[in-house]
Amino acid sequence: MILDRLMEDMKTAMKAGDKATLGTIRMLMSELKNAKISKGDDLDEAEEQKVLASYAKKRKEAMEAARDGGRDELVAKEKAELETTLSYLPEQMSEDELKDIIRKHVEASGGGKQAFGQVMKAVMADVGGQADGKTISALVKELMG
């Protein structure tokens, strides 16, 4: 489970005096705890990954906003948090791997623009947390014509 790994890494960061990593780990643990409270039950690994992927997306957006605002010191901080967060998520799929999966589902659906939702749902189920929904959506649109 991701939470167990976070606990171990938190101890390591504390011993090493790595305040930046420690802060990110504490925030991730807080996000997971809040999700657990919202659900009212323990999270399975897929749900933990979903929470961390959402947090990573927020960091990415904050980094882009800081870059647009010319706040270089904030860009570096957000980038470090993003990299730490991504280290707890499964390796992201390459665009070619995604396209192969999408093609398979487009062919199975018979194609046509009306099958977009069906293809998206099937691809998201196959891919899990290994790709961003925005990227998948763009590739599905591209491959469906």
Phi, psi and omega per residue, in radians:
M1 nan 2.580 -3.111
I2 -1.138 -0.694 -3.115
L3 -1.044 -0.693 3.108
D4 -1.102 -0.748 3.125
R5 -1.134 -0.663 3.105
L6 -1.099 -0.707 3.123
M7 -1.064 -0.792 3.135
E8 -1.128 -0.773 -3.131
D9 -1.189 -0.516 3.090
M10 -1.141 -0.748 3.100
K11 -1.072 -0.758 3.132
T12 -1.092 -0.771 -3.130
A13 -1.148 -0.643 3.105
M14 -1.116 -0.801 -3.134
K15 -1.122 -0.624 -3.106
A16 -1.438 -0.212 -3.106
G17 1.256 0.442 -3.136
D18 -1.491 1.533 -3.037
K19 -1.170 -0.621 -3.121
A20 -1.133 -0.862 3.128
T21 -1.132 -0.730 3.136
L22 -1.040 -0.759 3.119
G23 -1.086 -0.728 3.127
T24 -1.153 -0.770 -3.141
I25 -1.079 -0.749 3.117
R26 -1.082 -0.689 3.121
M27 -1.148 -0.726 3.117
L28 -1.107 -0.721 3.120
M29 -1.119 -0.664 3.099
S30 -1.124 -0.762 3.103
E31 -1.035 -0.768 3.140
L32 -1.153 -0.702 3.128
K33 -1.114 -0.762 3.114
N34 -1.095 -0.697 3.108
A35 -1.134 -0.676 3.113
K36 -1.116 -0.744 3.127
I37 -1.127 -0.757 3.126
S38 -1.057 -0.712 -3.123
K39 -1.307 -0.565 -3.106
G40 1.451 0.235 -3.113
D41 -2.781 2.928 3.109
D42 -1.119 2.639 3.110
L43 -1.602 2.485 3.003
D44 -1.484 3.057 -3.041
E45 -1.089 -0.660 3.129
A46 -1.109 -0.684 3.117
E47 -1.204 -0.658 3.076
E48 -1.084 -0.755 3.128
Q49 -1.084 -0.682 3.137
K50 -1.109 -0.727 3.119
V51 -1.102 -0.805 -3.127
L52 -1.193 -0.620 3.099
A53 -1.124 -0.673 3.095
S54 -1.129 -0.729 3.116
Y55 -1.138 -0.712 3.116
A56 -1.093 -0.688 3.122
K57 -1.097 -0.714 3.106
K58 -1.099 -0.721 3.134
R59 -1.130 -0.706 3.138
K60 -1.100 -0.775 3.125
E61 -1.135 -0.709 3.120
A62 -1.131 -0.669 3.124
M63 -1.120 -0.748 3.126
E64 -1.144 -0.697 3.118
A65 -1.138 -0.712 3.120
A66 -1.142 -0.693 3.126
R67 -1.122 -0.758 3.124
D68 -1.110 -0.560 3.136
G69 -1.508 0.005 3.119
G70 1.266 0.438 -3.118
R71 -1.724 1.374 -3.048
D72 -1.066 -0.643 -3.141
E73 -1.141 -0.612 3.116
L74 -1.285 -0.611 3.099
V75 -1.036 -0.806 -3.131
A76 -1.093 -0.729 3.136
K77 -1.119 -0.816 -3.136
E78 -1.140 -0.663 3.134
K79 -1.117 -0.735 3.116
A80 -1.101 -0.749 3.107
E81 -1.116 -0.724 3.128
L82 -1.077 -0.800 -3.125
E83 -1.113 -0.705 3.099
T84 -1.098 -0.782 -3.130
T85 -1.098 -0.777 -3.124
L86 -1.109 -0.442 3.141
S87 -1.169 -0.292 3.117
Y88 -1.698 -0.047 -3.140
L89 -1.805 2.740 3.103
P90 -1.068 2.700 3.101
E91 -0.975 2.328 -3.132
Q92 -1.295 2.491 -3.139
M93 -1.288 2.626 3.068
S94 -1.333 2.853 3.140
E95 -1.101 -0.641 3.131
D96 -1.140 -0.734 3.103
E97 -1.088 -0.744 3.117
L98 -1.082 -0.771 -3.123
K99 -1.075 -0.665 3.109
D100 -1.077 -0.795 -3.142
I101 -1.131 -0.755 -3.126
I102 -1.116 -0.765 3.124
R103 -1.007 -0.753 3.133
K104 -1.010 -0.775 -3.104
H105 -1.324 -0.539 3.080
V106 -1.154 -0.761 3.115
E107 -1.119 -0.701 -3.131
A108 -1.164 -0.534 -3.106
S109 -1.467 -0.231 -3.110
G110 1.540 0.029 3.110
G111 1.287 -2.870 -3.113
G112 1.506 2.509 -3.072
K113 -1.124 -0.461 -3.132
Q114 -1.190 -0.288 -3.119
A115 -1.582 0.091 -3.081
F116 -0.951 -0.889 -3.108
G117 -1.067 -0.736 3.130
Q118 -1.093 -0.767 3.137
V119 -1.146 -0.781 3.141
M120 -1.023 -0.806 -3.114
K121 -1.068 -0.792 -3.130
A122 -1.147 -0.739 -3.132
V123 -1.165 -0.778 3.140
M124 -1.060 -0.651 3.114
A125 -1.169 -0.705 3.130
D126 -1.208 -0.728 -2.998
V127 -1.412 -0.564 -3.100
G128 1.098 -2.306 -3.112
G129 -1.627 0.322 -3.054
Q130 -1.611 0.115 3.078
A131 -2.778 2.667 3.137
D132 -1.374 2.377 -3.132
G133 -1.022 -0.622 3.136
K134 -1.124 -0.733 3.117
T135 -1.145 -0.789 3.137
I136 -1.042 -0.807 -3.135
S137 -1.021 -0.786 3.134
A138 -1.087 -0.737 -3.130
L139 -1.208 -0.652 3.106
V140 -1.111 -0.779 3.117
K141 -1.059 -0.752 -3.127
E142 -1.098 -0.788 -3.058
L143 -1.373 -0.382 3.127
M144 -1.516 -0.109 3.094
G145 1.521 nan nan
